[in-house]
Amino acid sequence: MGAATYHRGLLGRGDGMTQLRSAEKVLYLDFDGVLHDDEVYFKRGRGIYIKTPGRSLFEWMPILDELLAPHPDLAIVLSTSWVRVMSFNRAKMHLSPSLQERVIGATFHSRWMRNTEFAALPRGVQVAQDVRQRRPAKWFALDDEEADWPAWCRDKLIVTKPSMGLSDATVQEAIRAILLSM
């Protein structure tokens, strides 16, 4: 539910449950355009839905589960707008149980900044701020937004195509390669 595709405030705010726990190896995970098609919307009475015909929410999540299975020491930090829009716990609950177990926090911390200030920051800046605070030894990010990432972070970003996400074999290979290098 990127900046152009969600309705601010309709689902609630982040609940401050985000933990600033650290881990040696971290994946910063976006949802839209990564775990499913990017055309995600929210409408009262209908809830969250994908506008693209034939697509479903989290349809590519099993791919991530499979890619991460050989790497049990990899933690996940949610870098998705879902946390800001619906809360950390509600966003996390959309993941599979095995991915939920890996989640140690999110880039959005409702206690640290006003929602509008955080939303105005480019995704790469949001991730960079969290990396500076959390200080993982090794990390990478999966996101379909590549604009405005700080230069020192760009080599850690695996960019997905908004309509293909993790279904793209090239992205899967890039993930395997970065996981092996960690």
N, C-alpha and C positions, 0 to 999 in steps of 0.2 A: 504494500500500500504506500507507494512512493508519494512524494510531495504533490504530484499532479493527480494522484488517483485515490486519495483518501479524504474523508471529511473530518477535519480536525475537531476533536472533542466529543464526537458522538459515542465513542466506545469508552470514554474515560481517560484518565491520565496514568502515567507510570506510577506504580505504587511504592516505590522506594525499596522494594524487596531485592533489587539488584545488589549482588554482593561484589566487593572489590577483592575477591580472592585471586590469588596468582596461581600460575601453573607454568611449567617449563616450556610446554608446547601448546600453542593456542591457534584455533581457527576462528576468525571473525566471520560470522555467517549472516548473510542477508537471506530473506525468504523469496521475495518477488523477483522473478527473472532468474532465480537460482534453483529453488526447490519446486517451482511451478512457473507457468507463464506470468509475465509482468502485468497483464491487464486485470488487476485485482481491484475490486470496488467494495464499498459498504453502502447499504441502503437500509434504512429503518424498515422493519418488518420482513426483510429478506435476509439480512445479515451480510456476511462476507461472501463474495462470489467472483468467479472469473468470467469476464465478458467474452473471451475467445471460445467459439463453439468447439466442442470436443475435448476441451482441457478440463482438468480438475485440480483442486488445491492439493499441494504436496505430492503430486504424481511422481516427481523425480526424487523424493526423499529416500526410497529404497536404494537408489544408486549411491547416495552419500553414506548410508549405513554400510553398504558393501565396501566402499572405498576406505572407510575409517576402521573397519573391523580389525585389520591387522595392526592397528596402532592404538592400543587401549590407553596409552598415556597422553593422548591428545585431548585437550579440553576445548570447549566451545564457548565463545562469547557472542551473544546475539547482537548483531549490528543492523537490525531490521527496524523499520518504522513501526512495526506491529507492537513493539514494547512501549513506545511512546503513546501510541493510539489506544491500546487495549490493556496494558500492564504487562509487567515482566512474567508473572505467573501464568496469565492467560495465553501469552504468546508461546511460552515454553511448552505448555500443555498440548499444543498443536503438533509437536514433534513426536517421533516414535519413542518408546520407552528407552531404547538404547542411546538415542541422541540426547534425550532429557537427562540421563545420568551424567553426561559429559558437560552439561551447561553449568558454568561457574559464575555467570553474570551477564551483563549487557553494557553496551556503550552508553546508553541513556540512564541517567541517575536523576530521578525527579527531585531529590533533595538538594542536588548541587546546582541546578540551574533551572531557570524558567523554561517551560516547554517551547515557547516561541523562539527563544534564543538558540536552543539546541537544534530545532527544526531548520533554522536558517543556515546552519553550518553544513558545508558539503560533507558527504558520507566519509570521504577520505580523511577529513579533518577530525570528524567524530572518532574514527578508528585510531588515528594518530594520537589524539588526546588520551584515549584509553590505554594504548600501548605505553605511553610515557608514564602513566600512573600504575598500571599493572606490572609492567616490566617483564614480560615473558622472555625466556631465553631465545625461543624461536617462535615465529608466528607467520601466518598468511591469512589472506582475506579472499572470500568468494563473494563477488558482487557484480551486478550488471551495470553499475555506474562507474565510469572511469574518469569523468571530468573532475578536476580540482583536487586530485589526490596529491599530497605533498611529494616532492621529488624523492625524498628518502624512503618513501613507502611503496613506490610504484613497482619495484621488483618483487614485492610481497603480495601483489594483487593478481588474482586470476579473474579475468573479466569474462563473464558469460554473456551470451546473446539473450536479450530479454524474452524472446519467443522460444528459445531452446534450452536455456539453463543447463542443468547437469546432464541432459540427454545428449549433449554434444560430445562426441568421442574425443575431440581435441581437448576439451576442458577436462575430461576424465583423465587423459594422459598427463596433462599438466599437474593435476592434483596428485596422481601417483608419483610423479617425478619430485614434486616438492616434499611429499611425505617421506620419500626415500632419503632425501637430502637432510631431513630433520633428524 
